[in-house]
């Protein structure tokens, strides 16, 4: 039971991460980065606490050129939304992926229930 609760808690992290990412105004003019972020959120594995995806796999899934996905991924890394945890190591597998940790964005903010527009008391 404790393992199920932990998995549920870790799984909720990806939704909170995605909500904060969508609120980042720097991404509003970057539709490919937003699409990639949605893909990353769905590739998140609660049991390892990271998302596994490849540029080629994301490009195919989103029907976007690999080069555009690579630029969007670089932007998400630079902006602080993802961080490479483990790079792909060549194997005999047909499909390969890097492992990324979801990070807190440019300000590394923690979600606040009150919201930022409410006045402080």
Backbone as CSV, one residue per row, in Angstrom:
resi,resn,N_x,N_y,N_z,CA_x,CA_y,CA_z,C_x,C_y,C_z
1,UNK,0.828,-1.195,0.000,0.000,0.000,0.000,0.871,1.257,0.000
2,UNK,1.941,1.221,0.783,2.830,2.383,0.854,3.459,2.656,-0.504
3,UNK,3.802,1.597,-1.226,4.388,1.740,-2.548,3.402,2.399,-3.517
4,UNK,2.125,2.051,-3.421,1.102,2.645,-4.281,0.947,4.133,-3.981
5,UNK,0.992,4.505,-2.709,0.892,5.919,-2.337,2.088,6.710,-2.844
6,UNK,3.262,6.126,-2.732,4.476,6.783,-3.217,4.403,6.970,-4.728
7,UNK,3.960,5.948,-5.432,3.833,6.039,-6.884,2.817,7.113,-7.272
8,UNK,1.703,7.191,-6.537,0.678,8.204,-6.805,1.241,9.601,-6.565
9,UNK,2.013,9.759,-5.493,2.603,11.057,-5.171,3.618,11.476,-6.238
10,UNK,4.454,10.549,-6.659,5.445,10.851,-7.690,4.750,11.153,-9.007
11,UNK,3.680,10.414,-9.291,2.933,10.629,-10.529,2.315,12.027,-10.561
12,UNK,1.881,12.526,-9.402,1.278,13.863,-9.366,2.318,14.946,-9.669
13,UNK,3.588,14.631,-9.474,4.661,15.581,-9.764,4.636,15.956,-11.242
14,UNK,4.395,14.984,-12.103,4.406,15.290,-13.536,3.289,16.249,-13.923
15,UNK,2.131,16.130,-13.270,1.035,17.046,-13.568,1.347,18.453,-13.055
16,UNK,1.897,18.544,-11.864,2.298,19.849,-11.318,3.368,20.484,-12.194
17,UNK,4.330,19.666,-12.633,5.395,20.152,-13.509,4.802,20.728,-14.792
18,UNK,3.868,20.003,-15.385,3.276,20.443,-16.641,2.475,21.732,-16.457
19,UNK,1.758,21.852,-15.350,1.007,23.079,-15.071,1.935,24.283,-14.954
20,UNK,3.047,24.120,-14.245,4.008,25.220,-14.093,4.655,25.564,-15.428
21,UNK,4.982,24.542,-16.210,5.595,24.764,-17.505,4.657,25.545,-18.421
22,UNK,3.401,25.178,-18.449,2.423,25.886,-19.283,2.314,27.355,-18.872
23,UNK,2.499,27.643,-17.593,2.407,29.019,-17.092,3.646,29.854,-17.435
24,UNK,4.719,29.212,-17.882,5.952,29.919,-18.232,5.734,30.701,-19.530
25,UNK,5.722,32.012,-19.434,5.428,32.863,-20.597,6.441,32.694,-21.728
26,UNK,7.647,32.280,-21.402,8.664,32.096,-22.445,8.285,30.970,-23.399
27,UNK,7.428,30.080,-22.971,7.013,28.971,-23.829,5.768,29.279,-24.649
28,UNK,5.107,30.379,-24.380,3.871,30.703,-25.087,4.094,30.900,-26.586
29,UNK,5.283,31.318,-26.961,5.590,31.503,-28.384,6.404,30.331,-28.927
30,UNK,6.416,29.240,-28.207,7.183,28.049,-28.602,6.268,26.826,-28.639
31,UNK,5.400,26.727,-29.640,4.428,25.627,-29.664,5.073,24.242,-29.733
32,UNK,6.232,24.132,-30.367,6.876,22.818,-30.439,7.412,22.415,-29.072
33,UNK,7.955,23.373,-28.330,8.421,23.082,-26.971,7.249,22.679,-26.078
34,UNK,6.102,23.328,-26.245,4.914,22.946,-25.466,4.440,21.547,-25.840
35,UNK,4.448,21.243,-27.135,4.051,19.898,-27.577,5.024,18.855,-27.036
36,UNK,6.308,19.157,-27.084,7.311,18.228,-26.559,7.132,18.030,-25.058
37,UNK,6.821,19.090,-24.339,6.596,18.979,-22.893,5.428,18.041,-22.590
38,UNK,4.372,18.124,-23.389,3.257,17.200,-23.224,3.690,15.766,-23.468
39,UNK,4.512,15.567,-24.479,5.046,14.230,-24.784,5.900,13.735,-23.615
40,UNK,6.746,14.603,-23.097,7.611,14.243,-21.969,6.769,13.860,-20.761
41,UNK,5.725,14.631,-20.488,4.852,14.328,-19.351,4.275,12.923,-19.476
42,UNK,3.887,12.536,-20.681,3.304,11.209,-20.877,4.348,10.107,-20.903
43,UNK,5.588,10.442,-21.125,6.677,9.453,-21.100,7.267,9.300,-19.691
44,UNK,6.809,10.098,-18.754,7.291,10.043,-17.370,6.918,8.694,-16.755
45,UNK,7.886,8.064,-16.106,7.670,6.779,-15.441,7.816,6.992,-13.944
46,UNK,6.719,6.833,-13.225,6.723,7.082,-11.784,7.688,6.154,-11.053
47,UNK,7.854,4.924,-11.529,8.710,3.969,-10.834,10.188,4.352,-10.878
48,UNK,10.607,5.122,-11.887,12.005,5.567,-11.948,12.136,7.061,-11.686
49,UNK,10.999,7.765,-11.617,11.014,9.204,-11.336,11.619,10.040,-12.445
50,UNK,11.502,9.571,-13.676,12.084,10.282,-14.809,11.293,9.955,-16.077
51,UNK,11.550,10.732,-17.109,10.930,10.494,-18.415,11.999,9.966,-19.358
52,UNK,11.636,8.950,-20.122,12.550,8.403,-21.111,11.985,8.673,-22.501
53,UNK,12.782,9.347,-23.321,12.366,9.590,-24.696,13.585,9.881,-25.557
54,UNK,13.419,9.663,-26.834,14.466,10.010,-27.790,13.938,11.125,-28.687
55,UNK,14.854,11.857,-29.263,14.472,12.917,-30.189,13.719,12.327,-31.376
56,UNK,14.221,11.216,-31.902,13.580,10.581,-33.055,12.182,10.071,-32.694
57,UNK,12.059,9.460,-31.520,10.758,8.949,-31.089,9.744,10.058,-30.874
58,UNK,10.181,11.158,-30.272,9.288,12.300,-30.058,8.890,12.912,-31.397
59,UNK,9.843,13.021,-32.309,9.547,13.580,-33.629,8.500,12.740,-34.353
60,UNK,8.656,11.434,-34.272,7.703,10.545,-34.929,6.328,10.624,-34.258
61,UNK,6.297,10.607,-32.934,5.029,10.644,-32.199,4.275,11.947,-32.431
62,UNK,5.008,13.056,-32.538,4.379,14.370,-32.673,4.269,14.838,-34.124
63,UNK,4.858,14.051,-35.047,4.858,14.409,-36.465,5.492,15.785,-36.697
64,UNK,6.651,15.956,-36.066,7.419,17.202,-36.145,8.847,16.814,-36.535
65,UNK,9.520,17.588,-37.363,10.892,17.240,-37.757,11.822,17.097,-36.543
66,UNK,12.743,16.138,-36.654,13.692,15.885,-35.561,14.478,17.133,-35.175
67,UNK,14.867,17.891,-36.159,15.646,19.102,-35.884,14.859,20.078,-35.004
68,UNK,13.570,20.215,-35.271,12.718,21.099,-34.462,12.562,20.559,-33.042
69,UNK,12.444,19.243,-32.924,12.354,18.612,-31.596,13.655,18.827,-30.835
70,UNK,14.778,18.682,-31.519,16.083,18.889,-30.868,16.212,20.322,-30.350
71,UNK,15.763,21.293,-31.135,15.808,22.695,-30.683,14.871,22.905,-29.491
72,UNK,13.682,22.315,-29.551,12.726,22.458,-28.446,13.276,21.816,-27.174
73,UNK,13.912,20.656,-27.317,14.509,19.971,-26.164,15.626,20.827,-25.563
74,UNK,16.464,21.390,-26.420,17.548,22.263,-25.948,16.972,23.471,-25.209
75,UNK,15.864,24.022,-25.718,15.229,25.154,-25.062,14.694,24.758,-23.683
76,UNK,14.056,23.590,-23.579,13.539,23.132,-22.275,14.674,22.899,-21.283
77,UNK,15.794,22.402,-21.770,16.957,22.197,-20.891,17.511,23.553,-20.449
78,UNK,17.701,24.457,-21.397,18.244,25.783,-21.083,17.326,26.542,-20.128
79,UNK,16.039,26.382,-20.320,15.044,27.077,-19.490,14.912,26.439,-18.109
80,UNK,15.466,25.237,-17.942,15.465,24.580,-16.642,14.275,23.666,-16.386
81,UNK,13.594,23.223,-17.436,12.421,22.360,-17.240,12.763,20.880,-17.231
82,UNK,13.850,20.499,-17.893,14.309,19.112,-17.857,15.822,19.100,-17.694
83,UNK,16.313,17.990,-17.168,17.764,17.813,-17.009,18.102,16.364,-17.341
84,UNK,19.126,16.186,-18.128,19.555,14.844,-18.504,20.028,14.092,-17.263
85,UNK,19.432,12.941,-17.011,19.854,12.106,-15.887,20.812,11.021,-16.371
86,UNK,20.456,10.405,-17.497,21.277,9.319,-18.010,21.200,9.312,-19.530
87,UNK,22.358,9.396,-20.150,22.410,9.392,-21.612,22.313,7.959,-22.126
88,UNK,21.773,7.828,-23.306,21.645,6.543,-23.979,23.007,5.898,-24.136
89,UNK,23.049,4.619,-23.833,24.261,3.836,-24.071,23.934,2.838,-25.176
90,UNK,24.738,2.797,-26.236,24.434,1.911,-27.360,24.251,0.452,-26.930
91,UNK,23.170,-0.135,-27.410,22.889,-1.551,-27.188,22.354,-2.130,-28.488
92,UNK,21.907,-3.350,-28.441,21.338,-3.973,-29.641,19.854,-3.669,-29.800
93,UNK,19.288,-2.917,-28.863,17.872,-2.573,-28.969,17.626,-1.714,-30.202
94,UNK,16.448,-1.863,-30.751,16.096,-1.080,-31.930,15.823,0.374,-31.552
95,UNK,15.186,0.586,-30.405,14.818,1.929,-29.978,15.667,2.301,-28.779
96,UNK,16.109,3.553,-28.715,16.937,4.006,-27.600,16.431,5.352,-27.105
97,UNK,16.671,5.622,-25.830,16.183,6.875,-25.256,17.106,7.349,-24.156
98,UNK,17.131,8.670,-23.986,17.802,9.264,-22.842,16.785,9.366,-21.707
99,UNK,17.290,9.478,-20.505,16.423,9.608,-19.330,16.569,11.029,-18.790
100,UNK,15.429,11.695,-18.616,15.407,13.091,-18.165,14.618,13.234,-16.864
101,UNK,15.130,14.079,-15.992,14.438,14.428,-14.757,13.637,15.697,-15.020
102,UNK,12.429,15.740,-14.497,11.614,16.944,-14.595,12.102,17.910,-13.523
103,UNK,12.465,19.124,-13.922,12.988,20.095,-12.967,12.045,21.292,-12.868
104,UNK,12.372,22.225,-12.006,11.446,23.289,-11.633,11.375,24.507,-12.507
105,UNK,12.025,24.501,-13.650,11.940,25.657,-14.527,12.918,26.747,-14.146
106,UNK,12.755,27.925,-14.753,13.734,28.996,-14.561,13.836,29.501,-13.127
107,UNK,12.748,29.459,-12.397,12.765,29.959,-11.024,12.749,28.838,-9.993
108,UNK,12.656,27.595,-10.463,12.559,26.435,-9.595,11.493,26.651,-8.528
109,UNK,10.320,27.098,-8.975,9.220,27.429,-8.081,8.509,26.183,-7.574
110,UNK,7.995,26.276,-6.389,7.141,25.240,-5.827,5.710,25.723,-6.003
111,UNK,4.845,24.817,-6.443,3.451,25.216,-6.633,2.861,25.729,-5.331
112,UNK,2.170,26.843,-5.430,1.533,27.463,-4.271,0.036,27.436,-4.489
113,UNK,-0.705,26.934,-3.517,-2.147,26.822,-3.637,-2.810,28.187,-3.828
114,UNK,-2.269,29.232,-3.231,-2.883,30.549,-3.292,-2.729,31.220,-4.643
115,UNK,-1.709,30.921,-5.356,-1.473,31.575,-6.639,-0.665,32.849,-6.452
116,UNK,-0.056,33.308,-7.527,0.852,34.454,-7.385,0.129,35.780,-7.448
117,UNK,-1.095,35.822,-7.944,-1.805,37.082,-8.076,-2.512,37.545,-6.802
118,UNK,-2.585,36.684,-5.808,-3.275,37.052,-4.570,-2.363,37.910,-3.699
119,UNK,-2.917,38.968,-3.091,-2.094,39.818,-2.230,-1.682,39.077,-0.952
120,UNK,-0.508,39.427,-0.478,-0.031,38.805,0.763,-0.609,39.524,1.948
121,UNK,-0.836,38.790,3.017,-1.412,39.392,4.232,-0.343,39.825,5.188
